[in-house]
């Protein structure tokens, strides 16, 4: 479903995109996902969120150089500006997005 071409189109069509790489076997991914998604949706309404299951979409993970899960890639205006893997806090992610996001939307 989320092939590389699909994701490239989403990146081109949306100002702010979050790619969330996870897998069904990843407990950290499942614990982090609801808190992270809620924080993004609450603080950054413009973000389009795409979840990528690396067990199904290995070629997408390799294309974006994702070799650990969970990994979060954030794009503003089609360009990657933040990459977080494994150990991240929701507050830390929100803080790092805040300023570039506000600048982009102003």
C-alpha positions as CSV (number, residue, x, y, z in Angstrom):
1,X,0.0,0.0,0.0
2,X,2.7,2.5,1.0
3,X,5.2,1.9,-1.7
4,X,8.0,4.3,-2.3
5,X,6.1,6.1,-5.1
6,X,3.0,6.5,-2.8
7,X,5.2,8.0,-0.1
8,X,7.0,10.3,-2.6
9,X,3.6,11.6,-3.7
10,X,2.5,12.2,-0.1
11,X,5.7,14.1,0.5
12,X,5.1,16.2,-2.6
13,X,1.4,16.8,-1.9
14,X,1.7,17.8,1.8
15,X,3.7,20.5,3.6
16,X,4.4,18.4,6.7
17,X,4.7,14.6,6.8
18,X,5.7,12.2,9.5
19,X,6.8,8.7,8.5
20,X,6.6,6.3,11.4
21,X,8.5,3.0,10.8
22,X,7.5,0.1,13.1
23,X,6.7,-3.6,13.1
24,X,4.0,-5.8,14.8
25,X,6.7,-7.4,16.9
26,X,8.0,-4.2,18.3
27,X,6.7,-3.5,21.8
28,X,8.4,-0.1,22.1
29,X,6.7,0.9,18.8
30,X,3.3,0.1,20.1
31,X,3.8,1.8,23.4
32,X,5.1,5.0,21.7
33,X,2.7,5.2,18.8
34,X,-0.5,6.4,20.5
35,X,1.2,9.0,22.6
36,X,3.3,10.3,19.7
37,X,0.4,10.4,17.2
38,X,-1.8,12.2,19.7
39,X,0.9,14.8,20.4
40,X,1.5,15.4,16.7
41,X,-2.2,15.7,15.9
42,X,-2.8,18.0,18.8
43,X,0.2,20.3,18.3
44,X,0.7,20.2,14.5
45,X,-2.5,19.9,12.6
46,X,-0.8,20.2,9.2
47,X,1.1,16.9,9.6
48,X,0.1,14.0,7.5
49,X,1.1,10.8,9.4
50,X,2.1,7.7,7.5
51,X,2.8,4.4,9.3
52,X,5.2,2.0,7.6
53,X,5.3,-1.7,8.7
54,X,8.9,-2.7,8.0
55,X,8.0,-6.4,8.1
56,X,5.8,-5.7,5.0
57,X,7.7,-2.8,3.4
58,X,11.4,-3.6,3.7
59,X,12.2,-1.8,0.4
60,X,10.7,1.4,1.8
61,X,12.7,1.1,5.0
62,X,15.9,0.6,3.0
63,X,15.1,3.5,0.6
64,X,14.9,5.8,3.6
65,X,17.9,4.3,5.4
66,X,15.8,3.0,8.3
67,X,17.5,0.1,10.0
68,X,16.1,0.3,13.6
69,X,12.5,0.6,14.9
70,X,10.8,2.6,15.9
71,X,12.1,5.3,13.6
72,X,10.4,8.6,12.9
73,X,11.2,10.7,9.9
74,X,9.7,14.2,9.7
75,X,9.6,16.2,6.5
76,X,8.8,19.8,6.0
77,X,8.1,21.0,2.4
78,X,9.4,17.7,1.1
79,X,12.8,17.8,2.9
80,X,13.7,15.6,5.9
81,X,14.4,17.8,8.9
82,X,14.2,15.4,11.8
83,X,15.1,11.7,12.2
84,X,14.7,9.9,15.5
85,X,15.3,6.2,16.2
86,X,14.8,3.9,19.1
87,X,15.0,6.0,22.2
88,X,12.9,9.2,22.0
89,X,10.4,11.0,24.2
90,X,7.2,12.5,22.9
91,X,8.1,15.8,24.5
92,X,11.5,15.9,22.9
93,X,10.0,15.3,19.5
94,X,7.4,18.0,19.9
95,X,10.1,20.5,21.1
96,X,12.2,19.7,18.1
97,X,9.3,20.2,15.6
98,X,7.9,23.4,17.2
99,X,10.2,26.1,15.8
100,X,10.7,24.8,12.2
101,X,7.0,24.1,11.9
102,X,6.0,27.6,13.1
103,X,8.6,29.1,10.7
104,X,7.3,27.1,7.8
105,X,3.7,28.1,8.5
106,X,4.3,31.8,9.0
